[in-house]
Amino acid sequence: MRKFLSSIIILICILSISVKAQKAGAPFGVNLAGAEFGKIGTDHYGYPTTAELDYFKSKGLTLFRLPFKWERLQPELNGALDAKELKSMKTFVDEAAKRNLLVILDMHNYARRHVGDSTHIINNGVITAAQVADAWQKIATEFKSYKNIWAYGLMNEPYNMPSKMAWFDIAQVIINSVRKIDTKTPILVGGDFWSSASRWQELSGHLKDLKDPSNNLIFEAHVYFDEDASGSYKRSYEEEKAHINVGVDRVKPFVSWLKENNKRGFVGEYGIPDNDDRWLPILEKTLTYLKENGVNGTYWAAGPRWGKYILSVEPRAGVDRPQMPSLSKFTHADVVSKKVK
């Protein structure tokens, strides 16, 4: 009888875990910044550590957006990927895989590339879409066999592009190039105008017409809660004209667009200062709205080089940052219907 009861208990536990797994949607996580820091040719940058993976996993966060610089990973246009940088990137992804953690490879270049002392917008006379597509094709070649790459993040925050269709055209070239190599890994397409969630419909709505042979695109928006939505938080809570619904108000246009167009979405950056607890309810209400609408995200930011950056959730002297208890409440988005809430 005892063996029978034990078997029943084990079966119930398995079924309970299975039900929970079915209810859980895409994971939430954090940006682990550092590889995109510093000028090219300097050592003022670095990759995240295994201690950070372990720490955030202990908080229930299992998705890590890894920003990197195109110029550092591929020093020469159309050239080989830098062996040292590629090894560092693969080491991080391997360590994440050992821990059953997921990684987004995020080209953190704002639709630009530095050439000498100048910076040039892609497809605007100096740097071509084909050249950034070449880089992504080589990245896909190196990482297509990894099972824990959650997505290829084509480009962080394009802005001030020469035309409304400029980023669309670049993204389509990259998508076509990646799919020649990797037909399975999801592709993340950031929105125009710093990937603004609040202005998504007017400035990035046309991205719905991008074509992916694998039908596996995810669209990426960003949101901050200070008055200009920059994430600078230079002034006080009152001076930034903050209110409890500011985050929901700003992400709602993006979420509505996803539902109306039957698209998948992700919020790659959001963050609040550590110096005023009144920001915490805004963060939690925003993440609750995203979670209930099936949209996951990654907090900006953590990483070993932030110092006293007020948005950082990197623990200091082993102590959690004030934002961490709020973030740890949100581990997965819900699996929901297409109806907009």
Kinemage of the C-alpha trace (Angstrom):
@kinemage 1
@onewidth
@group {chain A} dominant
@subgroup {mainchain}
@vectorlist {calphas} color= white
{ca met a 1} P 0.000 0.000 0.000
{ca arg a 2} L 2.834 2.391 0.883
{ca lys a 3} L 4.481 1.791 -2.489
{ca phe a 4} L 1.152 2.361 -4.203
{ca leu a 5} L 0.572 5.631 -2.320
{ca ser a 6} L 4.130 6.761 -3.052
{ca ser a 7} L 3.572 6.096 -6.752
{ca ile a 8} L 0.326 8.087 -6.685
{ca ile a 9} L 2.071 11.022 -4.952
{ca ile a 10} L 4.895 11.006 -7.496
{ca leu a 11} L 2.390 10.909 -10.358
{ca ile a 12} L 0.472 13.850 -8.883
{ca cys a 13} L 3.706 15.838 -8.553
{ca ile a 14} L 4.639 15.118 -12.159
{ca leu a 15} L 1.189 16.148 -13.369
{ca ser a 16} L 1.374 19.314 -11.269
{ca ile a 17} L 4.753 20.237 -12.767
{ca ser a 18} L 3.416 19.492 -16.245
{ca val a 19} L 0.408 21.773 -15.719
{ca lys a 20} L 2.645 24.571 -14.441
{ca ala a 21} L 4.929 24.159 -17.452
{ca gln a 22} L 1.971 24.432 -19.804
{ca lys a 23} L 0.806 27.629 -18.092
{ca ala a 24} L 4.254 29.243 -18.226
{ca gly a 25} L 5.071 31.231 -21.315
{ca ala a 26} L 8.312 32.865 -22.429
{ca pro a 27} L 10.876 33.606 -19.702
{ca phe a 28} L 11.820 36.926 -18.157
{ca gly a 29} L 15.438 37.833 -17.528
{ca val a 30} L 18.073 40.526 -17.486
{ca asn a 31} L 20.597 42.236 -19.733
{ca leu a 32} L 24.147 41.282 -18.758
{ca ala a 33} L 26.043 44.228 -20.182
{ca gly a 34} L 29.793 44.664 -20.547
{ca ala a 35} L 30.846 43.134 -23.862
{ca glu a 36} L 29.559 46.254 -25.659
{ca phe a 37} L 31.390 48.681 -23.332
{ca gly a 38} L 34.429 50.795 -24.232
{ca lys a 39} L 36.035 52.031 -27.400
{ca ile a 40} L 37.382 49.544 -29.900
{ca gly a 41} L 41.031 48.818 -29.201
{ca thr a 42} L 40.721 49.303 -25.433
{ca asp a 43} L 40.301 46.802 -22.620
{ca his a 44} L 37.428 48.719 -21.031
{ca tyr a 45} L 34.923 45.934 -21.605
{ca gly a 46} L 34.281 42.374 -20.519
{ca tyr a 47} L 31.914 39.420 -20.603
{ca pro a 48} L 29.530 38.409 -17.824
{ca thr a 49} L 30.613 35.896 -15.210
{ca thr a 50} L 29.270 32.520 -14.166
{ca ala a 51} L 28.581 34.021 -10.735
{ca glu a 52} L 26.057 36.338 -12.384
{ca leu a 53} L 24.357 33.452 -14.153
{ca asp a 54} L 24.074 31.611 -10.847
{ca tyr a 55} L 22.827 34.673 -8.992
{ca phe a 56} L 20.045 35.567 -11.412
{ca lys a 57} L 19.034 31.945 -11.843
{ca ser a 58} L 18.595 31.802 -8.049
{ca lys a 59} L 16.138 34.690 -8.457
{ca gly a 60} L 14.143 32.797 -11.081
{ca leu a 61} L 15.423 34.790 -14.072
{ca thr a 62} L 16.513 32.488 -16.879
{ca leu a 63} L 16.874 34.638 -20.007
{ca phe a 64} L 19.992 36.727 -20.623
{ca arg a 65} L 20.361 39.391 -23.284
{ca leu a 66} L 24.061 39.624 -24.162
{ca pro a 67} L 24.966 42.940 -25.853
{ca phe a 68} L 28.066 42.977 -28.064
{ca lys a 69} L 29.735 45.366 -30.514
{ca trp a 70} L 29.788 44.463 -34.176
{ca glu a 71} L 33.170 46.171 -34.676
{ca arg a 72} L 34.745 44.113 -31.905
{ca leu a 73} L 33.348 40.763 -33.023
{ca gln a 74} L 34.085 41.397 -36.717
{ca pro a 75} L 36.955 43.923 -36.923
{ca glu a 76} L 37.081 43.966 -40.737
{ca leu a 77} L 33.963 44.328 -42.832
{ca asn a 78} L 33.178 41.009 -44.552
{ca gly a 79} L 36.092 39.505 -42.641
{ca ala a 80} L 36.360 36.655 -40.199
{ca leu a 81} L 34.944 36.887 -36.697
{ca asp a 82} L 37.589 37.694 -34.094
{ca ala a 83} L 38.718 34.409 -32.537
{ca lys a 84} L 39.184 35.829 -29.029
{ca glu a 85} L 35.790 37.536 -28.939
{ca leu a 86} L 34.037 34.516 -30.409
{ca lys a 87} L 35.622 32.257 -27.787
{ca ser a 88} L 34.494 34.585 -24.973
{ca met a 89} L 30.976 34.698 -26.363
{ca lys a 90} L 30.805 30.924 -26.769
{ca thr a 91} L 32.157 30.382 -23.258
{ca phe a 92} L 29.319 32.484 -21.864
{ca val a 93} L 26.709 30.643 -23.932
{ca asp a 94} L 28.196 27.284 -22.937
{ca glu a 95} L 28.100 28.190 -19.238
{ca ala a 96} L 24.495 29.300 -19.612
{ca ala a 97} L 23.650 26.001 -21.321
{ca lys a 98} L 25.133 24.029 -18.425
{ca arg a 99} L 22.648 25.824 -16.168
{ca asn a 100} L 19.660 25.404 -18.529
{ca leu a 101} L 19.658 29.161 -19.166
{ca leu a 102} L 18.792 30.977 -22.388
{ca val a 103} L 20.746 33.668 -24.245
{ca ile a 104} L 19.915 36.425 -26.713
{ca leu a 105} L 22.839 37.581 -28.854
{ca asp a 106} L 22.250 41.341 -29.142
{ca met a 107} L 24.210 43.393 -31.695
{ca his a 108} L 24.297 46.640 -29.735
{ca asn a 109} L 25.071 49.042 -32.598
{ca tyr a 110} L 22.022 51.277 -33.103
{ca ala a 111} L 22.041 50.526 -36.882
{ca arg a 112} L 25.507 52.057 -37.119
{ca arg a 113} L 29.164 51.120 -37.336
{ca his a 114} L 32.321 53.045 -36.460
{ca val a 115} L 34.855 53.431 -39.273
{ca gly a 116} L 37.977 55.195 -38.106
{ca asp a 117} L 36.857 58.289 -36.214
{ca ser a 118} L 33.439 58.403 -37.844
{ca thr a 119} L 30.138 56.658 -37.277
{ca his a 120} L 27.977 55.692 -40.238
{ca ile a 121} L 24.348 54.615 -40.472
{ca ile a 122} L 23.977 51.286 -42.255
{ca asn a 123} L 22.832 51.522 -45.887
{ca asn a 124} L 23.456 55.270 -45.995
{ca gly a 125} L 26.492 55.558 -48.255
{ca val a 126} L 29.388 53.847 -46.431
{ca ile a 127} L 28.226 50.726 -44.585
{ca thr a 128} L 25.856 48.434 -46.480
{ca ala a 129} L 23.059 46.155 -45.349
{ca ala a 130} L 24.912 43.316 -47.046
{ca gln a 131} L 27.894 43.900 -44.748
{ca val a 132} L 25.918 43.634 -41.522
{ca ala a 133} L 24.096 40.645 -43.032
{ca asp a 134} L 27.497 39.043 -43.652
{ca ala a 135} L 28.332 39.439 -39.963
{ca trp a 136} L 25.050 37.858 -38.917
{ca gln a 137} L 25.453 34.993 -41.351
{ca lys a 138} L 28.834 34.213 -39.782
{ca ile a 139} L 27.384 34.509 -36.269
{ca ala a 140} L 24.562 32.146 -37.231
{ca thr a 141} L 27.101 29.683 -38.627
{ca glu a 142} L 28.860 29.606 -35.255
{ca phe a 143} L 25.765 29.397 -33.061
{ca lys a 144} L 23.109 27.526 -35.038
{ca ser a 145} L 23.830 24.263 -33.224
{ca tyr a 146} L 23.327 25.788 -29.770
{ca lys a 147} L 20.020 24.805 -28.214
{ca asn a 148} L 19.963 27.653 -25.672
{ca ile a 149} L 20.084 30.615 -28.064
{ca trp a 150} L 16.640 32.093 -27.456
{ca ala a 151} L 16.994 34.495 -30.396
{ca tyr a 152} L 19.360 36.472 -32.580
{ca gly a 153} L 18.881 40.152 -31.686
{ca leu a 154} L 19.578 41.772 -35.053
{ca met a 155} L 20.155 45.327 -33.850
{ca asn a 156} L 19.726 47.351 -30.687
{ca glu a 157} L 17.712 50.565 -30.989
{ca pro a 158} L 17.937 51.889 -34.550
{ca tyr a 159} L 17.305 55.649 -34.503
{ca asn a 160} L 17.370 58.748 -36.719
{ca met a 161} L 17.283 56.604 -39.821
{ca pro a 162} L 17.234 58.404 -43.201
{ca ser a 163} L 13.744 57.164 -44.094
{ca lys a 164} L 10.818 55.307 -42.592
{ca met a 165} L 11.689 52.169 -44.563
{ca ala a 166} L 15.459 52.294 -43.973
{ca trp a 167} L 15.530 49.942 -40.983
{ca phe a 168} L 12.871 47.683 -42.534
{ca asp a 169} L 15.038 47.190 -45.630
{ca ile a 170} L 18.163 46.446 -43.577
{ca ala a 171} L 16.324 43.978 -41.354
{ca gln a 172} L 14.918 42.107 -44.349
{ca val a 173} L 18.390 41.678 -45.849
{ca ile a 174} L 19.707 40.316 -42.538
{ca ile a 175} L 16.771 37.936 -42.105
{ca asn a 176} L 17.282 36.537 -45.599
{ca ser a 177} L 20.981 36.063 -44.914
{ca val a 178} L 20.547 34.343 -41.549
{ca arg a 179} L 17.936 31.950 -42.915
{ca lys a 180} L 20.408 30.657 -45.495
{ca ile a 181} L 22.356 29.259 -42.542
{ca asp a 182} L 19.920 28.771 -39.672
{ca thr a 183} L 16.247 28.030 -40.261
{ca lys a 184} L 15.332 27.312 -36.643
{ca thr a 185} L 16.579 29.988 -34.231
{ca pro a 186} L 14.085 32.833 -33.652
{ca ile a 187} L 15.089 36.272 -34.934
{ca leu a 188} L 14.453 39.362 -32.803
{ca val a 189} L 13.680 42.544 -34.740
{ca gly a 190} L 13.943 45.747 -32.743
{ca gly a 191} L 11.718 48.692 -33.543
{ca asp a 192} L 12.756 52.054 -34.972
{ca phe a 193} L 13.218 55.224 -32.877
{ca trp a 194} L 15.161 53.482 -30.077
{ca ser a 195} L 12.605 50.626 -30.285
{ca ser a 196} L 10.032 52.841 -28.588
{ca ala a 197} L 7.053 50.852 -27.289
{ca ser a 198} L 4.843 53.933 -26.980
{ca arg a 199} L 5.468 55.047 -30.568
{ca trp a 200} L 5.573 51.546 -32.047
{ca gln a 201} L 2.414 51.780 -34.108
{ca glu a 202} L 3.351 55.022 -35.879
{ca leu a 203} L 7.077 54.361 -36.357
{ca ser a 204} L 7.487 50.580 -36.424
{ca gly a 205} L 4.060 49.245 -37.376
{ca his a 206} L 5.208 48.459 -40.912
{ca leu a 207} L 7.671 45.875 -39.570
{ca lys a 208} L 4.738 43.447 -39.616
{ca asp a 209} L 5.401 43.089 -43.352
{ca leu a 210} L 8.866 41.623 -42.879
{ca lys a 211} L 9.125 38.132 -44.405
{ca asp a 212} L 10.770 35.222 -42.644
{ca pro a 213} L 10.908 31.896 -44.525
{ca ser a 214} L 10.809 30.160 -41.137
{ca asn a 215} L 7.948 32.294 -39.798
{ca asn a 216} L 9.882 32.739 -36.556
{ca leu a 217} L 10.208 36.479 -35.903
{ca ile a 218} L 9.850 38.144 -32.505
{ca phe a 219} L 9.488 41.924 -32.300
{ca glu a 220} L 11.418 43.877 -29.668
{ca ala a 221} L 10.359 47.111 -27.989
{ca his a 222} L 11.950 49.112 -25.145
{ca val a 223} L 10.328 51.214 -22.424
{ca tyr a 224} L 11.474 53.525 -19.634
{ca phe a 225} L 9.378 55.545 -17.228
{ca asp a 226} L 11.073 58.967 -16.996
{ca glu a 227} L 9.432 61.879 -18.807
{ca asp a 228} L 11.463 61.616 -22.036
{ca ala a 229} L 11.497 57.778 -21.886
{ca ser a 230} L 15.298 57.765 -22.258
{ca gly a 231} L 16.060 55.827 -19.087
{ca ser a 232} L 18.337 58.601 -17.862
{ca tyr a 233} L 16.218 59.452 -14.805
{ca lys a 234} L 18.143 62.692 -14.287
{ca arg a 235} L 15.463 64.302 -12.130
{ca ser a 236} L 13.295 63.410 -9.165
{ca tyr a 237} L 10.171 61.261 -9.323
{ca glu a 238} L 7.991 64.379 -9.235
{ca glu a 239} L 10.029 66.226 -11.853
{ca glu a 240} L 9.854 63.227 -14.185
{ca lys a 241} L 6.044 63.469 -13.884
{ca ala a 242} L 5.825 59.807 -13.007
{ca his a 243} L 2.545 58.093 -12.180
{ca ile a 244} L 1.468 54.525 -11.481
{ca asn a 245} L 0.190 53.852 -15.019
{ca val a 246} L 3.029 55.430 -16.997
{ca gly a 247} L 4.592 52.076 -17.875
{ca val a 248} L 1.359 50.380 -18.903
{ca asp a 249} L 0.373 53.415 -20.943
{ca arg a 250} L 3.672 53.241 -22.818
{ca val a 251} L 3.724 49.512 -23.578
{ca lys a 252} L 0.050 49.237 -24.467
{ca pro a 253} L 0.468 50.456 -28.100
{ca phe a 254} L 3.095 47.756 -28.673
{ca val a 255} L 1.068 44.994 -27.020
{ca ser a 256} L -2.066 46.013 -28.927
{ca trp a 257} L -0.139 45.911 -32.201
{ca leu a 258} L 1.147 42.407 -31.403
{ca lys a 259} L -2.335 41.119 -30.717
{ca glu a 260} L -3.920 42.796 -33.707
{ca asn a 261} L -1.286 41.427 -36.074
{ca asn a 262} L -0.852 38.002 -34.453
{ca lys a 263} L 2.836 38.662 -33.726
{ca arg a 264} L 5.123 37.627 -30.895
{ca gly a 265} L 6.716 40.340 -28.794
{ca phe a 266} L 9.476 40.946 -26.289
{ca val a 267} L 10.515 44.001 -24.268
{ca gly a 268} L 14.305 44.013 -24.320
{ca glu a 269} L 14.892 46.922 -21.956
{ca tyr a 270} L 13.130 48.501 -18.986
{ca gly a 271} L 14.615 49.796 -15.765
{ca ile a 272} L 14.120 52.031 -12.762
{ca pro a 273} L 16.396 53.961 -10.375
{ca asp a 274} L 17.445 52.460 -7.066
{ca asn a 275} L 17.048 55.720 -5.134
{ca asp a 276} L 13.265 56.051 -4.772
{ca asp a 277} L 10.905 53.190 -3.888
{ca arg a 278} L 8.008 54.933 -5.631
{ca trp a 279} L 9.319 53.599 -8.957
{ca leu a 280} L 8.802 49.990 -7.827
{ca pro a 281} L 4.985 49.891 -8.169
{ca ile a 282} L 5.318 51.297 -11.702
{ca leu a 283} L 7.739 48.519 -12.632
{ca glu a 284} L 5.540 45.825 -11.108
{ca lys a 285} L 2.361 47.090 -12.732
{ca thr a 286} L 4.100 47.227 -16.123
{ca leu a 287} L 5.491 43.702 -15.788
{ca thr a 288} L 2.107 42.425 -14.625
{ca tyr a 289} L 0.515 43.859 -17.758
{ca leu a 290} L 3.185 42.316 -19.996
{ca lys a 291} L 2.966 38.964 -18.231
{ca glu a 292} L -0.828 38.826 -18.518
{ca asn a 293} L -0.569 39.602 -22.224
{ca gly a 294} L 2.031 36.929 -22.936
{ca val a 295} L 4.991 39.272 -23.448
{ca asn a 296} L 8.302 38.618 -21.681
{ca gly a 297} L 11.322 40.874 -21.263
{ca thr a 298} L 14.797 41.536 -19.898
{ca tyr a 299} L 15.637 44.214 -17.335
{ca trp a 300} L 18.271 46.864 -18.089
{ca ala a 301} L 20.691 46.041 -16.658
{ca ala a 302} L 23.254 44.040 -14.734
{ca gly a 303} L 26.919 43.247 -15.324
{ca pro a 304} L 30.191 43.572 -13.410
{ca arg a 305} L 31.215 47.011 -14.768
{ca trp a 306} L 28.281 49.228 -13.796
{ca gly a 307} L 29.645 50.603 -10.559
{ca lys a 308} L 27.000 52.851 -8.971
{ca tyr a 309} L 24.746 53.070 -12.050
{ca ile a 310} L 21.302 53.700 -10.551
{ca leu a 311} L 19.447 51.217 -12.778
{ca ser a 312} L 21.849 48.336 -12.146
{ca val a 313} L 20.625 45.200 -10.388
{ca glu a 314} L 24.122 43.811 -10.006
{ca pro a 315} L 24.370 42.897 -6.306
{ca arg a 316} L 26.798 45.021 -4.301
{ca ala a 317} L 28.911 43.309 -1.643
{ca gly a 318} L 26.530 40.377 -1.839
{ca val a 319} L 23.452 42.511 -1.181
{ca asp a 320} L 20.449 42.562 -3.530
{ca arg a 321} L 19.585 45.854 -5.194
{ca pro a 322} L 16.197 47.405 -4.299
{ca gln a 323} L 14.690 46.470 -7.685
{ca met a 324} L 15.440 42.768 -7.299
{ca pro a 325} L 12.491 41.679 -5.117
{ca ser a 326} L 10.110 43.158 -7.680
{ca leu a 327} L 11.864 41.522 -10.642
{ca ser a 328} L 11.937 38.103 -8.997
{ca lys a 329} L 8.129 38.076 -8.940
{ca phe a 330} L 8.100 37.765 -12.733
{ca thr a 331} L 9.762 34.645 -14.124
{ca his a 332} L 7.534 33.760 -17.113
{ca ala a 333} L 4.853 35.393 -19.195
{ca asp a 334} L 1.424 33.783 -19.298
{ca val a 335} L 0.208 31.733 -22.234
{ca val a 336} L -2.744 33.792 -23.407
{ca ser a 337} L -5.268 34.146 -26.202
{ca lys a 338} L -4.900 36.806 -28.891
{ca lys a 339} L -7.477 39.085 -27.267
{ca val a 340} L -6.061 42.440 -26.132
{ca lys a 341} L -6.570 43.229 -22.464
